[in-house]
Amino acid sequence: MNITFDQAVELLKNAVKYSTIENQKHLDLSLVNAPERVKYQEALMVVQSAVKRGEISDQELKSLLGLV
């Protein structure tokens, strides 16, 4: 399955949850049903690769995902 950066971001937004630490959010793949988890792992690789290649900053990615 090949997904675009934008598709990956939209998918990963479904796995964002509030942390036990007040006012902090994080990605939690345990929120995803097991049969779908591979899609989310691929999406995570897509966005992390974009950060590594310098196409987007880590902070910009966090903003897109709704983590900040």
VMD Tcl script that builds the backbone (N, CA, C; Angstrom):
set m [mol new atoms 204]
animate dup $m
set s [atomselect $m all]
$s set {name element resname resid chain x y z} {
  {N N MET 1 A 0.838 -1.180 0.000}
  {CA C MET 1 A 0.000 0.000 0.000}
  {C C MET 1 A 0.883 1.243 0.000}
  {N N ASN 2 A 0.743 2.080 -1.003}
  {CA C ASN 2 A 1.486 3.335 -1.068}
  {C C ASN 2 A 0.530 4.477 -0.798}
  {N N ILE 3 A 0.897 5.306 0.170}
  {CA C ILE 3 A 0.047 6.438 0.500}
  {C C ILE 3 A 0.857 7.721 0.396}
  {N N THR 4 A 0.169 8.807 0.132}
  {CA C THR 4 A 0.824 10.102 0.039}
  {C C THR 4 A 1.064 10.656 1.439}
  {N N PHE 5 A 1.853 11.707 1.483}
  {CA C PHE 5 A 2.116 12.369 2.759}
  {C C PHE 5 A 0.813 12.866 3.374}
  {N N ASP 6 A -0.016 13.515 2.564}
  {CA C ASP 6 A -1.283 14.058 3.074}
  {C C ASP 6 A -2.207 12.958 3.583}
  {N N GLN 7 A -2.271 11.845 2.874}
  {CA C GLN 7 A -3.092 10.717 3.323}
  {C C GLN 7 A -2.559 10.162 4.637}
  {N N ALA 8 A -1.236 10.109 4.760}
  {CA C ALA 8 A -0.615 9.600 5.978}
  {C C ALA 8 A -0.960 10.488 7.172}
  {N N VAL 9 A -0.897 11.800 6.972}
  {CA C VAL 9 A -1.221 12.735 8.052}
  {C C VAL 9 A -2.672 12.555 8.480}
  {N N GLU 10 A -3.587 12.493 7.510}
  {CA C GLU 10 A -5.005 12.340 7.831}
  {C C GLU 10 A -5.264 11.044 8.593}
  {N N LEU 11 A -4.600 9.986 8.199}
  {CA C LEU 11 A -4.766 8.698 8.872}
  {C C LEU 11 A -4.243 8.757 10.303}
  {N N LEU 12 A -3.058 9.327 10.461}
  {CA C LEU 12 A -2.438 9.369 11.789}
  {C C LEU 12 A -3.194 10.254 12.770}
  {N N LYS 13 A -3.934 11.219 12.273}
  {CA C LYS 13 A -4.737 12.073 13.161}
  {C C LYS 13 A -5.721 11.237 13.978}
  {N N ASN 14 A -6.120 10.087 13.453}
  {CA C ASN 14 A -7.044 9.202 14.165}
  {C C ASN 14 A -6.394 8.526 15.370}
  {N N ALA 15 A -5.080 8.569 15.442}
  {CA C ALA 15 A -4.364 7.896 16.529}
  {C C ALA 15 A -3.796 8.880 17.556}
  {N N VAL 16 A -4.222 10.139 17.484}
  {CA C VAL 16 A -3.765 11.151 18.438}
  {C C VAL 16 A -4.658 11.104 19.668}
  {N N LYS 17 A -4.031 11.081 20.825}
  {CA C LYS 17 A -4.824 11.108 22.065}
  {C C LYS 17 A -4.117 11.954 23.107}
  {N N TYR 18 A -4.892 12.416 24.074}
  {CA C TYR 18 A -4.310 13.176 25.178}
  {C C TYR 18 A -3.500 12.248 26.065}
  {N N SER 19 A -2.386 12.728 26.516}
  {CA C SER 19 A -1.502 11.992 27.399}
  {C C SER 19 A -2.000 12.107 28.837}
  {N N THR 20 A -1.425 11.301 29.703}
  {CA C THR 20 A -1.730 11.426 31.125}
  {C C THR 20 A -1.115 12.699 31.692}
  {N N ILE 21 A -0.146 13.263 30.965}
  {CA C ILE 21 A 0.446 14.544 31.356}
  {C C ILE 21 A -0.471 15.635 30.825}
  {N N GLU 22 A -0.864 16.537 31.675}
  {CA C GLU 22 A -1.848 17.562 31.333}
  {C C GLU 22 A -1.458 18.359 30.086}
  {N N ASN 23 A -2.423 18.529 29.193}
  {CA C ASN 23 A -2.287 19.325 27.968}
  {C C ASN 23 A -1.246 18.799 26.989}
  {N N GLN 24 A -0.944 17.514 27.040}
  {CA C GLN 24 A -0.026 16.937 26.067}
  {C C GLN 24 A -0.735 15.844 25.293}
  {N N LYS 25 A -0.428 15.766 23.995}
  {CA C LYS 25 A -0.997 14.740 23.133}
  {C C LYS 25 A 0.133 13.899 22.564}
  {N N HIS 26 A -0.202 12.700 22.134}
  {CA C HIS 26 A 0.781 11.842 21.488}
  {C C HIS 26 A 0.074 10.871 20.549}
  {N N LEU 27 A 0.858 10.242 19.673}
  {CA C LEU 27 A 0.323 9.202 18.804}
  {C C LEU 27 A 0.271 7.906 19.594}
  {N N ASP 28 A -0.838 7.223 19.523}
  {CA C ASP 28 A -1.007 5.969 20.251}
  {C C ASP 28 A -1.599 4.930 19.296}
  {N N LEU 29 A -0.748 4.081 18.750}
  {CA C LEU 29 A -1.210 3.083 17.791}
  {C C LEU 29 A -2.047 1.994 18.442}
  {N N SER 30 A -2.099 1.964 19.770}
  {CA C SER 30 A -2.966 0.981 20.425}
  {C C SER 30 A -4.442 1.366 20.260}
  {N N LEU 31 A -4.704 2.591 19.806}
  {CA C LEU 31 A -6.074 3.013 19.527}
  {C C LEU 31 A -6.601 2.403 18.228}
  {N N VAL 32 A -5.696 1.861 17.434}
  {CA C VAL 32 A -6.035 1.332 16.112}
  {C C VAL 32 A -6.303 -0.162 16.218}
  {N N ASN 33 A -7.339 -0.624 15.533}
  {CA C ASN 33 A -7.622 -2.062 15.488}
  {C C ASN 33 A -6.442 -2.790 14.860}
  {N N ALA 34 A -6.122 -3.946 15.385}
  {CA C ALA 34 A -4.955 -4.705 14.946}
  {C C ALA 34 A -4.886 -4.902 13.431}
  {N N PRO 35 A -5.983 -5.250 12.755}
  {CA C PRO 35 A -5.887 -5.450 11.299}
  {C C PRO 35 A -5.502 -4.182 10.528}
  {N N GLU 36 A -5.726 -3.016 11.108}
  {CA C GLU 36 A -5.415 -1.755 10.441}
  {C C GLU 36 A -4.062 -1.185 10.842}
  {N N ARG 37 A -3.432 -1.789 11.815}
  {CA C ARG 37 A -2.211 -1.204 12.380}
  {C C ARG 37 A -1.083 -1.078 11.359}
  {N N VAL 38 A -0.994 -2.004 10.413}
  {CA C VAL 38 A 0.069 -1.944 9.402}
  {C C VAL 38 A -0.061 -0.666 8.569}
  {N N LYS 39 A -1.287 -0.259 8.251}
  {CA C LYS 39 A -1.505 0.987 7.501}
  {C C LYS 39 A -0.977 2.179 8.288}
  {N N TYR 40 A -1.219 2.174 9.577}
  {CA C TYR 40 A -0.768 3.283 10.419}
  {C C TYR 40 A 0.757 3.279 10.554}
  {N N GLN 41 A 1.342 2.108 10.624}
  {CA C GLN 41 A 2.804 2.028 10.697}
  {C C GLN 41 A 3.426 2.539 9.402}
  {N N GLU 42 A 2.807 2.207 8.269}
  {CA C GLU 42 A 3.297 2.715 6.987}
  {C C GLU 42 A 3.153 4.236 6.933}
  {N N ALA 43 A 2.023 4.743 7.406}
  {CA C ALA 43 A 1.809 6.189 7.430}
  {C C ALA 43 A 2.864 6.878 8.287}
  {N N LEU 44 A 3.196 6.272 9.397}
  {CA C LEU 44 A 4.223 6.824 10.270}
  {C C LEU 44 A 5.581 6.855 9.559}
  {N N MET 45 A 5.887 5.815 8.817}
  {CA C MET 45 A 7.142 5.790 8.057}
  {C C MET 45 A 7.156 6.880 6.988}
  {N N VAL 46 A 6.017 7.111 6.335}
  {CA C VAL 46 A 5.934 8.139 5.299}
  {C C VAL 46 A 6.238 9.516 5.886}
  {N N VAL 47 A 5.600 9.853 6.997}
  {CA C VAL 47 A 5.805 11.195 7.567}
  {C C VAL 47 A 7.189 11.334 8.188}
  {N N GLN 48 A 7.700 10.285 8.810}
  {CA C GLN 48 A 9.043 10.354 9.394}
  {C C GLN 48 A 10.101 10.493 8.308}
  {N N SER 49 A 9.890 9.828 7.177}
  {CA C SER 49 A 10.825 9.945 6.054}
  {C C SER 49 A 10.826 11.365 5.501}
  {N N ALA 50 A 9.663 11.994 5.439}
  {CA C ALA 50 A 9.581 13.376 4.950}
  {C C ALA 50 A 10.364 14.311 5.863}
  {N N VAL 51 A 10.282 14.084 7.164}
  {CA C VAL 51 A 11.041 14.895 8.123}
  {C C VAL 51 A 12.535 14.645 7.919}
  {N N LYS 52 A 12.908 13.398 7.777}
  {CA C LYS 52 A 14.326 13.053 7.621}
  {C C LYS 52 A 14.920 13.659 6.348}
  {N N ARG 53 A 14.113 13.701 5.273}
  {CA C ARG 53 A 14.580 14.284 4.015}
  {C C ARG 53 A 14.559 15.810 4.038}
  {N N GLY 54 A 14.019 16.409 5.094}
  {CA C GLY 54 A 13.983 17.856 5.214}
  {C C GLY 54 A 12.830 18.504 4.467}
  {N N GLU 55 A 11.852 17.713 4.046}
  {CA C GLU 55 A 10.700 18.251 3.321}
  {C C GLU 55 A 9.751 19.007 4.246}
  {N N ILE 56 A 9.798 18.668 5.514}
  {CA C ILE 56 A 8.959 19.306 6.530}
  {C C ILE 56 A 9.705 19.195 7.857}
  {N N SER 57 A 9.532 20.187 8.704}
  {CA C SER 57 A 10.204 20.123 10.005}
  {C C SER 57 A 9.385 19.262 10.971}
  {N N ASP 58 A 10.033 18.802 12.003}
  {CA C ASP 58 A 9.354 18.007 13.020}
  {C C ASP 58 A 8.224 18.809 13.654}
  {N N GLN 59 A 8.473 20.087 13.893}
  {CA C GLN 59 A 7.472 20.954 14.502}
  {C C GLN 59 A 6.271 21.141 13.571}
  {N N GLU 60 A 6.523 21.307 12.278}
  {CA C GLU 60 A 5.426 21.447 11.308}
  {C C GLU 60 A 4.579 20.178 11.271}
  {N N LEU 61 A 5.241 19.030 11.324}
  {CA C LEU 61 A 4.525 17.756 11.316}
  {C C LEU 61 A 3.650 17.637 12.555}
  {N N LYS 62 A 4.202 17.964 13.699}
  {CA C LYS 62 A 3.419 17.907 14.940}
  {C C LYS 62 A 2.193 18.807 14.856}
  {N N SER 63 A 2.355 19.956 14.251}
  {CA C SER 63 A 1.244 20.877 14.083}
  {C C SER 63 A 0.175 20.272 13.162}
  {N N LEU 64 A 0.598 19.694 12.046}
  {CA C LEU 64 A -0.344 19.072 11.113}
  {C C LEU 64 A -1.121 17.932 11.764}
  {N N LEU 65 A -0.445 17.200 12.643}
  {CA C LEU 65 A -1.097 16.060 13.306}
  {C C LEU 65 A -1.966 16.490 14.485}
  {N N GLY 66 A -1.835 17.750 14.883}
  {CA C GLY 66 A -2.618 18.227 16.020}
  {C C GLY 66 A -1.997 17.880 17.359}
  {N N LEU 67 A -0.690 17.667 17.347}
  {CA C LEU 67 A 0.008 17.320 18.589}
  {C C LEU 67 A 0.415 18.549 19.391}
  {N N VAL 68 A 0.453 19.689 18.729}
  {CA C VAL 68 A 0.805 20.949 19.424}
  {C C VAL 68 A -0.265 21.980 19.176}
}
mol reanalyze $m
mol bondsrecalc $m
mol representation Tube
mol addrep $m
